[in-house]
């Protein structure tokens, strides 16, 4: 498995953000990680990216343990956070070059050109982050993640700040990378995106995994029968936020 | 607006106090608070008790001399204070810094800018909000004054408060007027140019008079310089042009309530004129606040440096050592943050400093003065440089989330982060030190040639070791105690934060002694064993041994820091405000 998470627990002081979380993501899979605010999605992704150390449990990337062999694991990872963290003094092209150096990208110039065109950053190669809009900065972060051949891609709210064309391209990029064999984990509140793109969905609530499967699988679960086959309804039902109708409303 | 301002001030103060008290539950803040309170007690509260100067009869001859110097200085102090203010006013036009009064937080931008209130009210709001900080500063300064009665301290408090407020408002006016100097609007441009002409005209008058005196009568020491300058500014045209500046500082030197009341009127008049000048720059205020709104909308709340994309002639190779990308990153940060205008202004200041040194050094020789200046600068760079140049982990903690995703060994990250700033500081120390060695014949004329050259070269060899050792200590502190390290350009506030800074400063110096000690002992052994054989030249191999030992220690320390880097999680660190 490209991503393997076993009984992951992450605490902040006395607060447990993620508890007893286990799942796997195989090559070519796109798994959606969804849940209400504070469910532990971002903590999970940040732990998978090597930013946070697990309090307990094991995380491995392509068989490399993130704690005992962090360099090998991180070499295979690309994390695209929701908030674009960029160095204010490096241009777009320099960000890509820095990443290429750190991850040893062989044909950097060709890749960079292609990516800059694909993400509509042409003409912005020499711009500093301060001169870019939020959407553009988000694209730079995505470009930095895609400039190398990562076998595991982690997206945290990948569409934040993107325009409709950018959203369309991002969706295509995610599916294309999965077809090329990457394991992809996407955290998003945009359930229609998750439903459209993801091959599987993991639903988290209060730090725990409460559901894991395809939308079709979840729809057939006995306790979710009332929700139908719509991911939004399933999500509301499973997280205990399903609308309560009165008898009259149900009749109507 | 007054009600809204009062409400925001009250709520902010209440919540700040509550938050600071709550964070005392964490040991690091508690320790910081204990240090801070202890410092305040000994440095400030200890001076609260009124102390009278001892009578001339019972005082020692040294004390009597000191009293007579103080008495002489008090007579000419308002004029000298006025001159200092004038110089500060002129420098504020040259330095590229903005006024804190115009720095709105993201919340202020979001809530107040769209509100149906005139832009001038925003300035009023900021003025009101800055009162507490200015008052606190004035309070500390008045308490720190060594010999004073309670009523003198009260007068001092009021005087310093007024002085700081006037300076605050004046600086805001400068920030607003600076961009207007090149604008097309005739009114605002004229207003800005008149202000510049007044300040620099007055400065030119005073400096010309001072320079003429210094040229006629070369000075030997600081007392001479003091006498010449105080003589020049106390009479004639220089005194006349200094009148508004003297008016602002005069209440500070009043020796009773009556003279204080007399001095207060002109000082308040200058304050009001300054406010009127700032409010007249309404057009500029509109433009600047609009710019601020745009900038703040896309930037985090922390204050950030401004960068300009320009080539620095270093393209990062796609293969090589893991530390190199960090050095490259640091180099780009350094060269891009430097504004060409800053360089011009720094150039002007260097020329000015050279002129001053030449005038002061005429009696003893320019070479000696420049030699001393260069030697002092080299020592300053070696000791203070690592504290000032923070282009390392201390600044990159704010990018920790990115750094930690990179497949780079923790030790390489730490070393890479330190290499560039250490190189810059070392280069500055080396250049200044080399000038010092060249001019050492004039500066240290009593020492032999071999001692001067060997000593100078030994110092140059030791400089990088001292610099790198200090960077290692600072970066270790950043990784071990991230909550105590200011992120980016922000500075934590509060008594506990002040205590933490004091604690860190002391700990840093103590650590430096521990880090340097093994190298110093090894170098000392070499020096002791061979000094009779090769004389002063032994200093060079001794310095090399010392530097090698320190370099090995630094290497081991960076390797040992790996686990701390891996463990570091800023999200669990309460950074306070």
Interface residues (C-beta under 8 A of the other chain):
Chain A: X12 X13 X46 X49 X50 X51 X52 X53 X70 X71 X72 X74 X75 X77 X79 X81 X85 X87 X88 X89 X90 X91 X94 X97 X98 X100 X101 X102 X103 X104 X105 X108 X126 X127 X128 X130 X131 X133 X134
Chain B: X298 X299 X304 X305 X306 X307 X308 X309 X315 X316 X317 X318 X319 X320 X324 X325 X328 X329 X332 X333 X336 X337 X399 X400 X401 X402 X404 X405 X406 X407 X408 X409 X566 X567 X569 X571 X572
